[in-house]
Amino acid sequence: MILDADLTGRTVLVLGAAHAARRAVRRYAHAGAAVRTVTAPSELTGVAGTEVAGFDLGVDLVAAVADGQDWAPVLERLRGRALVVAEPAAAPGGQIVLVGGGPGVEELLTVAARRALREADVVLYDRLAPWQNLAALTHGAELVDVGKRPGRHAVPQDQIEALMVDHARAGRTVVRLKGGDPYVFGRGREELGAALAAGIPVSVVPGVTSAVSVPAAADIPVTHREVSHLFTVVSGHAPLSDAEHEHLAGLGGTIVVLMGVGTLHHLLAGLRRAGLAASTPVAVVERGYRIDQTTTYSTLGAAAARGTLAGCANPAVVVIGEVVRLGRDCPAEIASAVGVLAGAGA
């Protein structure tokens, strides 16, 4: 049963073995109910008067967990005296799920991501994941902020992996919630490897990558017919080499840079040296999909010579290439520059 209701002041009786019923107990408690538990049918030797094994049946709801025990005789006696619902059992052993949270807004979580969060006992989350409403999305799971910030890793990667493994070994379902997609400039494969090395079941829920979705928030397509038939995604964590600048400039198409504001001047100067035209448009989309989203437009020459993008800050996605001219609110002097796109079909 998925609870979004406010059960404050209500009493819920949960029937089920402690481990199997743990998720139901947590959800009802998170919804505000006073929760009573019975872990085995043998605890209820009979239903007489208004008492069931010492419980006053002034309960509003009875939740029976499908834990393999025979609750049918008890439920038959309880029906008509309280609302009875069925609950799935929690996973029998510890497991880890690596979940992509998309560009950071709850609306772009996938159905599979929401399901994983709903079933989690513990969530280890990053600052770029949609964390603001996690308590409601998880119905009260334990939430642990392990997010990295520029120049500061409060929880080192090896400790994150150790936390995942320790919680799973304790029998919990652990969700590692990451911004974007776990396998796009994340440490997803390292975390999967840590789970496998520890012998813990692990699965991956892909996310909506920021490399495509954040430019889309500014109406910038990373490909467009007759404009760009390829795009390259680059990490901006560290400066690129001259050879890498030359390869990028030679490929053509669209260049998308994640976490690249700190090294942006180095990248733009390198691309100019590698022969990319000064008129090539550049956009920096900051805080994609949030209420304070902004997009700053420039050209490669202006950004390198006059520092027109110097005030931009992470989290941001940088887009370099002709598709930028199609962006929402792109200034006329950039949109109508070399390579007018008005005739390019959709």
N, C-alpha and C positions, 0 to 999 in steps of 0.2 A: 504494500500500500504506500503510495507516494503522498507525503503529507505537506501541504502548504497551509493548512488551517491553523488557526490559533486555538490551542486546547488548554489555555490557561484556566485553572480552576476545575478541570476535568480529571477523572481518574481512569487509568487504563490498566487492565490486567493482562500481562504478557505471559503466554504459556509456551515454554520452550527451553531446551538445554541452554546453559549460560552462554557457551561460545556461539551456538547457532542463533541465539536470540539477541546477541549483543547489538546488532545494527538496529533492530526494531526498538529495543529499549532506548538507544541513543536518540533515534528519530522522534519518538513520542515525548521523551524528556525535552528535546530541543523545541518541540512544538508547544511546550508549556505544561504538559500533563504531569500529574503525580503518577508515577509508574510503580506498579506492584508486579512481582514476578513469581512464577511457579515453574520449576525446572523439570519436573517429571510428574506423570499422572498419579504415581503412587503417593504424592503429597496431598492429593485430593481424594480422600477415602470415601467421601460421600457428599451429597448436596442435601442439606436439611435446613429447614427454616430459612433464615436469611444469611447463613454462614457457609462459606466454603473454606475448609481448612483454616478457620480463624479469620478469613477475609470477610468483611462486611460487603455484601454485594451491592453496595451503592456505587458500583462502577458504571461508567458511561460506555465503555467499550472493552471487549475481550479480543485480544490479538493472538491467534494460534499460529505458531511458527512451524513450518513444514520440516521438522527435524528428524523424521523417521519414527517418532514415538506415536503410540496410539492415543490420540487425544479425542477420538470420536465420541466415546461414551460421556466424557466430561462436557464436550461441546453440546451434545444432545440435551444434557440436563440444564445447561446454561442458556440455551436459546429461548428467547422470549423474556428473559430477565435482564439481558444486556445485548447491545449490538455486537455481533461476532464477525470478525474479518480474518482472512488468511494472510499470512506473511511468509515470504520466502526466507529460507535459512541463509545466514551469512556463510561465506566461503569457509570450508573446514580447516584450511591451513593458510599459512602466510603466503602472500604473493606480492609482486611489484608490477605496477602498470605505469609506463612512461607515456604521458599525455601531452600532446601539443595544444597549447591554449590559444593559438592564433595571435592576431596583432594586439591583443590586450583588452578587448571588450567582450563582455559576456555573450552578446548576441551572435558572435562569430565562433563560439564553441560548437563543435560538432555534436550530433546526437550521441555518438559513442563516448565523447569526452564527458558529456553531462552524466551519462550512465556510470562511467568509471568514478566520477566524483561522488555520485550518490551512494556508491557502494564502498567508498573508502573509509578506513578507520583513521588513517593518518595521511595528511597531504603536505608534502615538502614543495614549496612553491617559490618561483622567481618573481622579481619585481615587475617584469614585463608581461607576466601572465595576468589574466583577469582575476585578481585576488580580492577585490573590494567586497564581493558578496559571497565569498567562499563558505562562510558559516551557514548561510541559507542553502547554497547549492549542495553542501555535503550533509546537511541536517545535523550539524554539530560535531563533525570529525575533529580530531586534533590537528591544528594548523601550525606549521613550522616554516618561518621565513628563512630561506637559505639563499636569498637573492644576492647576486653579485652586482656591484656598482663600479663605475669607472675608477680604477686605481684602488679599489677596496673589496676584497673577498672576505666578508665576515665569517663565512663558513667555507673553508677550503674544499676543493672537489673531493679529495679522499675522505673527508669527514662526511660530506653529503652521501657518498656511497656507503660508508659505514652505518650511517643513520638508517638508510633504506634497508640494508641487510639486517640490522639489529631489530628493527620493528617487524620485518617480515618473519624473522626467526621466532619472534614472540607470538606468532600466529595472526598477525594483523595484515589487512590489505592496505598496501602503501601505494599512493599515487604520487608520482614525481611530475608536478605540473610545470611545464616550461613554456616560455613565450614562443610564438611561431610554431615551427615544426621541430620535434626532437632531433631530427637528423640534418637540419640545415643550420650550420654554424652553431650547433649546440654540442653538448657532451653526451648526447643520447646513446651513442654506440658504446662509449666507455661505461656508462651506467648499466646498460644491458649486459656488458661483459662482466661487471662486478656481480650482478645477480646470478648469471650463469656459473661463475666461478664458485659462488656460495651454494649452488645447487637449489636456487629458489626459482619457482615458476615466474616468468616475466613475459609481458606482452607490450606492444607499442600501439598507441592510438595516434595516427598522424594528425597534424594540425594545419590550419590555413596559414601558409607561409607569408610573412610580412613582405617578402621580396616582390610579391605580386599584389597582395591585398592593400598595402599602404599606398603605392602609386595609384591604385584604382580609387582610393578614397579621394584623390585629387583629380579624378577622371583622366589619369594618364595611363594608357594601355602600354604594357611592355612590348607588345608586338602590334602591328597594324598593317593591313594590306597595302602594298606599294611603298611602305615607309620602312618597316623593320620586320624581318622574318626570323630574328633570333635575339635572345637576350642572355647576358652573362651576369651571374650573381657573384659579387666579390665581398669578402670580409674586409672591413676597414679597421680591424683591431691593430694592425701593424702596417707600416709603409710598405709599398710594393717595390720590387727591384726595377731597374731600367728595362730589363728584358721583359718583365711582366707588363710594364707600361706599353712596350712596343707590341706585344701580342694582343693586348686589349684594343689598342688603337687600330691594329690591322684587321681585327675580326669584323669591325663594323657593328651594325645593329645597336642594341640598347645595353647600357651598362647600369646595373643596379648595385648599389653599395649599402650594406647593412653595417650599423655601428661605425659609420665612417666619418663623422663630423670632426673628430680629433685629428684625423690624418688627411682631411679633405684637401687642404692647400697643397700638400705633397703630391696627392693623386692628380689634381688638376694640372699642376706644373709639369708633372711627369708625362701626362697625356699630350700636353702641348709640345713638349720636346720630342715626343714620339710621332708628331705629325698630325694629331687630331686638330681640325680646323678651329680657329678662335671663335667662329660663329656658332659652334655646336652648343645647343641649349642645355642648361642644367637646372634641375629643380631639387629642392630639399623639402621633403614633406615631414614636418615635425608633429609628433603626437597624433598619429593617424587615428581617425574615427572618434577622437575625444572632442569634447565641446570646445576646447581651445586649440584644435588643429589649425596649423598654418602651413602655407606653401610659399616658399621664396624662390623666385625665378631669376636666372641670370644666364650668361653665356660663358663658355670656357675662358675666353679672353678677358672679359670684364671681371670674372671671379678671381682669376689669377693675378690680374694687374691692379684691380681696385678693391679687392677684398669684399665684394658685394655679398658674400655668404658668411662673412666672419661672425655675424651675430647668431648664427644658427646653433642649436644645441641638441644633444641626444635626449630622448629617443627620437631618431629620425632615420628616414630612408632617402638616399640620394639617387636620382635618376639622371643619366647622361645620354643624350641622343635625340634624334629628330622627333621621336614620339612626344617629347616634352612640349612641343608647340601645340599639341592637342589638349593640354591640361586646362582644367577649369581656371578661369581668371588669369590665364597666361597673358602678360602684357602685349599689346599690339606690336611693339617694336621687336619683340622676340617671336611672336606667333607669325608675323609676316616677313621675317627675315629670309635669308637664303633658303630655298627649298620650301616654298609655300605649300601647305598641305590641304588647301581647301578642296582640291579635287580628288583627294585620296579616298577611295571607297571604304565602307565599313566591312 
